[in-house]
Amino acid sequence: MANSAGLVIVGLAIGIVLAAQADELPTFDPPDLTQRATAPTASGSDENPAGGAGSGESPDGQSSGAVDSVDAGPPHGLTTPGVINTMDSDERLVALTFSSGPDPEYTSQVLAALERQSVTATFCLTGEEVREHPIVVQNIVADGHTLCNQGETLAFELADRDDDAIEAEISDGLSAIEDTAPDAAVPFFRAPGGDFSAEVNQIAGDHGHQPLGWDVDPRDWERTEPEQVVRAVVDSVEPGSIVVLHDGDGDRSVNVAALDPLIEALRDAGYEFTVPDLR
């Protein structure tokens, strides 16, 4: 009997500790997009060891994550003619795009969130990761999302390479996707870091790709809290925006946690989700 009483007391103590820990879990309210703040004043340099300021790409960059740390401007490649940076619409449409995947952990969690929210997105995939995680790619396709080729190796400064190297990156990345999901269309190509050029776009076009950029870059790879990702998007989104997020090439747990509140904040403001339109 004494042993039984002792077990009961221990069980109650554990329950109290767990309850206390649950009360300490961080929560936040999504920002109200109907009262959207003016975008912060641009600042920052044009240098970033992970692909350049404003690149929207980083292996695993972490910083203070301050929301007002924005870019001096878009990567130069995004201004190259032929790159889709926004959708041609005055309606409240927004496209979520994910780069640097697939990742067996984070892409799967992103897919679960998109399914919960009934949202269709675009996934930009690297050939190396496609070969490593074919089931994840097949799940992306099965869920009705759009595919985008991001090259074989997530090659930053792609525009600085010679034509043969650009061709190899694009064709090898596409081959990996086609081998894994042979019936899936791959209408887009995204140069890592947004490093497009006339040559990159020409070679991408030869493979049936439209160059896909973005106009909203929350720099999610350097954020440390989900709220920072949500606010960074909210401060910049406009009708027809294309948002770049990441589901691979690093710890993307902050993005996963931000996704539901981000979608809900945009939806509360009257936005509908779609995929970029071909031009």
DASUL-V184790 format. One record per residue. SS is DSSP state (@ for helix, = for strand, . for the rest). PSI is psi in whole degrees, 0 to 359 (none if undefined). OMEGA is omega in whole degrees, 0 to 359 (* if undefined). Layout:
SS,PSI,OMEGA  SS,PSI,OMEGA
This chain:
.,319,181  @,319,179  @,319,180  @,317,179  @,321,179  @,319,179  @,321,178  @,316,181  @,316,179  @,317,179  @,318,178  @,320,181  @,316,179  @,319,179  @,321,180  @,318,181  @,315,180  @,320,179  @,320,179  @,320,178  @,321,179  @,324,179  @,338,184  .,357,180  .,135,183  .,140,175  .,159,174  .,155,177  .,130,177  .,144,179  .,154,181  .,109,182  @,338,179  @,343,176  @,46,188  .,134,179  .,157,174  .,139,181  .,142,181  .,159,176  .,134,183  .,142,177  .,172,177  .,171,183  .,177,177  .,13,183  .,138,174  .,123,185  .,347,182  .,14,174  .,0,176  .,142,178  .,136,181  .,9,185  .,333,186  .,11,181  .,137,175  .,137,178  .,309,179  .,42,186  .,136,175  .,137,176  .,200,179  .,338,178  .,17,181  .,134,185  .,332,182  .,10,175  .,88,184  .,179,190  .,157,176  .,341,180  .,175,181  .,157,172  .,145,186  @,328,183  @,334,181  @,343,178  @,359,178  .,132,179  .,140,178  .,349,180  .,129,176  =,113,177  .,334,177  =,163,175  .,147,184  .,77,183  .,140,173  .,356,178  .,163,180  .,74,176  =,144,178  =,143,179  =,126,173  =,129,177  =,144,182  =,135,185  =,161,168  =,11,178  =,193,4  .,157,176  .,133,186  .,332,180  .,301,190  @,322,177  @,320,179  @,322,178  @,323,175  @,316,179  @,320,179  @,319,179  @,317,179  @,323,177  @,318,177  @,321,186  @,359,182  .,49,181  .,137,175  .,136,184  .,181,178  =,133,182  =,120,178  =,120,193  =,143,174  .,143,184  @,318,180  @,315,182  @,328,177  @,316,180  @,328,180  @,329,188  .,61,184  @,326,181  @,323,180  @,318,178  @,316,179  @,326,175  @,322,177  @,313,181  @,316,182  @,330,179  .,0,174  .,16,180  .,165,181  =,144,181  =,149,178  =,132,177  =,128,176  .,21,178  .,176,185  .,320,194  .,16,187  .,57,188  .,102,174  .,157,182  .,37,181  @,323,183  @,341,180  @,354,182  .,163,179  .,168,186  @,323,180  @,321,179  @,320,177  @,316,178  @,316,181  @,317,180  @,311,184  @,313,183  @,322,180  @,321,176  @,318,179  @,319,180  @,320,179  @,317,180  @,315,182  @,324,178  @,328,184  @,322,181  .,74,190  .,337,182  .,0,184  .,138,174  .,147,177  .,79,189  .,346,189  =,155,168  =,134,176  .,118,175  .,127,178  @,134,182  @,6,182  @,24,186  .,68,177  .,162,173  .,172,178  @,321,180  @,315,178  @,315,182  @,322,179  @,314,182  @,320,176  @,317,179  @,326,178  @,337,179  .,12,176  .,19,182  .,142,167  =,129,178  =,127,186  =,114,175  .,220,181  .,163,172  .,353,177  =,115,181  =,99,180  .,3,184  .,49,185  @,334,182  @,347,177  @,5,179  .,149,181  .,352,180  .,142,178  @,323,182  @,327,181  @,322,177  @,314,181  @,311,183  @,322,181  @,322,176  @,314,182  @,325,181  .,346,188  .,339,190  .,143,176  .,164,176  .,128,181  .,7,183  =,148,170  =,121,185  =,132,175  =,125,175  =,175,183  =,139,177  .,5,181  .,180,176  .,44,178  .,184,178  .,111,183  .,25,181  @,327,178  @,317,178  @,318,180  @,316,180  @,332,182  @,341,194  @,312,180  @,308,179  @,329,177  @,312,179  @,318,181  @,322,179  @,317,178  @,319,180  @,321,178  @,333,179  .,6,176  .,9,179  .,144,172  =,151,186  =,139,181  =,186,173  .,156,181  .,147,180  .,143,176  .,147,180  .,none,*
